[in-house]
Amino acid sequence: MIGIVDRIEDGKIAVIKIRGGGELLIPVKNLPLKVYEGACLDICMSLDRKEETKQRKKIKDLQEDLLKRNAKK
């Protein structure tokens, strides 16, 4: 996926227009390189199964906690 840095807002958020439609808003601090308006980026994404498992457990634990709280009422 190719993206073009359209602008950087307040020096903090990169607004990246995706070729073919859409846009991404990414904190500049999260980008692995120094970007500037007009920069073309090759954007690659991949699934992180390990992080997904952690998030699912966190959500499940929160849901169980909420159910326990409601059961006590």
C-alpha positions as CSV (number, residue, x, y, z in Angstrom):
1,M,0.0,0.0,0.0
2,I,1.4,3.4,-0.9
3,G,0.7,6.5,1.1
4,I,1.6,10.1,0.7
5,V,2.1,12.4,3.7
6,D,-0.5,15.1,3.0
7,R,0.4,17.2,6.1
8,I,1.7,17.0,9.6
9,E,-0.7,18.6,12.1
10,D,0.9,20.5,15.1
11,G,4.1,18.5,14.5
12,K,2.4,15.5,16.1
13,I,0.0,13.8,13.7
14,A,0.9,12.7,10.1
15,V,-2.1,12.7,7.8
16,I,-1.3,10.1,5.2
17,K,-3.5,9.8,2.0
18,I,-3.7,6.3,0.7
19,R,-3.3,5.8,-3.0
20,G,-6.7,4.5,-4.1
21,G,-8.6,6.1,-1.3
22,G,-8.7,6.6,2.4
23,E,-6.3,8.2,4.9
24,L,-4.4,7.3,8.0
25,L,-3.7,9.5,11.0
26,I,-0.6,8.3,12.7
27,P,1.3,10.0,15.6
28,V,4.7,11.1,14.2
29,K,6.4,9.6,17.2
30,N,5.1,6.1,16.1
31,L,6.7,6.4,12.6
32,P,10.1,4.6,12.2
33,L,11.5,7.5,10.2
34,K,11.4,11.2,9.9
35,V,8.5,12.1,7.6
36,Y,7.7,15.3,5.8
37,E,4.9,16.6,3.7
38,G,5.0,15.0,0.3
39,A,6.9,11.9,1.4
40,C,5.8,8.7,-0.2
41,L,5.6,5.7,2.1
42,D,5.4,2.0,1.4
43,I,3.0,0.9,4.2
44,C,3.0,-2.7,5.2
45,M,0.9,-4.3,7.9
46,S,1.0,-7.8,9.4
47,L,-0.9,-9.6,12.0
48,D,0.7,-9.9,15.5
49,R,-0.9,-13.1,16.9
50,K,1.0,-12.8,20.2
51,E,-0.3,-9.3,20.8
52,E,-3.8,-10.3,19.7
53,T,-3.8,-13.1,22.2
54,K,-2.8,-10.7,25.0
55,Q,-5.6,-8.3,24.0
56,R,-8.2,-11.0,23.9
57,K,-7.2,-12.2,27.4
58,K,-7.3,-8.6,28.7
59,I,-10.8,-8.1,27.2
60,K,-12.0,-11.5,28.6
61,D,-10.6,-10.6,32.1
62,L,-12.4,-7.2,32.0
63,Q,-15.7,-8.8,31.0
64,E,-15.4,-11.4,33.8
65,D,-14.7,-8.6,36.3
66,L,-17.8,-6.7,35.1
67,L,-19.9,-9.8,35.4
68,K,-18.7,-10.4,38.9
69,R,-19.4,-6.7,39.9
70,N,-23.0,-7.0,38.5
71,A,-23.6,-10.3,40.3
72,K,-22.7,-8.7,43.7
73,K,-25.4,-6.0,43.2
